[in-house]
Amino acid sequence: MNTNPGGGGEFGQRQTQGPIVPKTAAEALRPEAGTPPPSKRSRASRSQVVVFLNFFLSLVILLVLASGAALYFGMQAFVEPGPSANGDTFMVKPNTGVQEIADQLERRGLVSDARIFRLGVRATGNDSALKAGEYAIKPRASMRDIMELFKSGKSVMYSLTIPEGLTVEQALQRVADQEALTGDMPATMPPEGSIATDTLRFTRGATRQQMVDKLVADQKKLVEDVWEHRAPDLPIANMEDFVILASIVEKETGRGDERSRVAAVFLNRLAKGMRLQSDPTIIYGLFGGKGKPADRPIYQSDIEKQTPYNTYLIKGLPPTPIANPGRAALEAVANPSKTGDLYFVADGNGGHVFAATLEEHNQNVARYRALQKKQADAAAKASGQTTAPAAPDDNAGPDSGDAGDSGENGDAGGDAAQ
């Protein structure tokens, strides 16, 4: 039977239906139990070891997060464009460590932070892969770009060019003047004609001695190779004479289409016992390896000066080459044109005209002189003069062919004033 007609229990809460158990007065006045208080912490949870471990774990987590953030931003800096707006060249010397390289890069303004570059190189396992050399660093190159460049070994290349026709002394001066080379020049000058006319590529730090040794070795190999493939009836006794004649051909003409014909003229004259009468031999006899000054003409008196190289006065070849011949001149002498030509003279257009007889040669010389006079008159008219200025009395001019061998042989070159 429900004694609470309102249907609610204490504080309006509905009670579970059941029999009512009467309480004594003492029980009714006794307070009911509420929420129990929290239990006391265990001794283990209050231990200093546990506190330290909790702190240590928190610290490790923070360090991991900080390291991850540093790694992320470091890698970003490693690959982002660098600070140099113009780029520059940078020299990695042999046996230089990554730390020193990084410090130099930062001092030069090529990287923003040496530590990041150093750590980036080591993190990628390249601390021993950087190669010595001089490198061209592009503008805004990233640290990673610079690392890859140093790994590649693609150093800046320099050129040393020895043109055909230079003497050994002139060629060695070019070696001495090349600022990217190091070291002293050889104590002994190589023989005339023994330097290759070529362009050598090298990296900064190569020595001058290395360059000279390379040029000498290359010329020796070239001469031997061309000599081996010479014409079977070539009237030259040995390689030394071969190089001497090739040097004369080299100095007589720069035209590739007439070198073998010029060589034929000299070989034909040698075969007939005629003097070579080559103007470049006069020049070498007068000035040696230094070469003729550009403003110094050849005079008639020079032709008459006795030197071991003056082929107007001596028979046969001079004692040494007069320059370093290139491949084309060597091949022209080794395999000359098959002609009966004994003379040639300038044609006024950068080439030569050839002749087999002295009479024909003299006609060619006369035509050349007439052309020279016409050009001189035109130049004088253009400058306001009425006549061309007279040439000095002792200027030989293009030889008419009667200066040598009492007029019997004529001048092979025929252009002594060139």
Secondary structure, DSSP 4 states (H G I P E B T S, - for coil): --S-TTS--GGGPPPPP-------HHHHHSPPP-SPPPPPPPTTTT-HHHHHHHHHHHHHHHHHHHHHHHHHHHHHHHHS--S-SS-EEEEE-TT--HHHHHHHHHHTTSSS-HHHHHHHHHHTT-TTTPPPEEEEEPTT--HHHHHHHHHHT---EEEEE--TT--HHHHHHHHHH-TT-BSPPPSSPPPTT-S--SEEEEETT-BHHHHHHHHHHHHHHHHHHHHHT--TT----SHHHHHHHHHHHHHH---TTTHHHHHHHHHHHHHTT-----HHHHHHHHHGGG---TT-PPBHHHHTS--TT-TTTSSS--SS-SS---HHHHHHHHS-------EEEE-SSSSEEEESSHHHHHHHHHHHHHHHHHHHHHHHHHTT-SSPPPPPTTB--S--S-SSGGGTS--SS--TT-
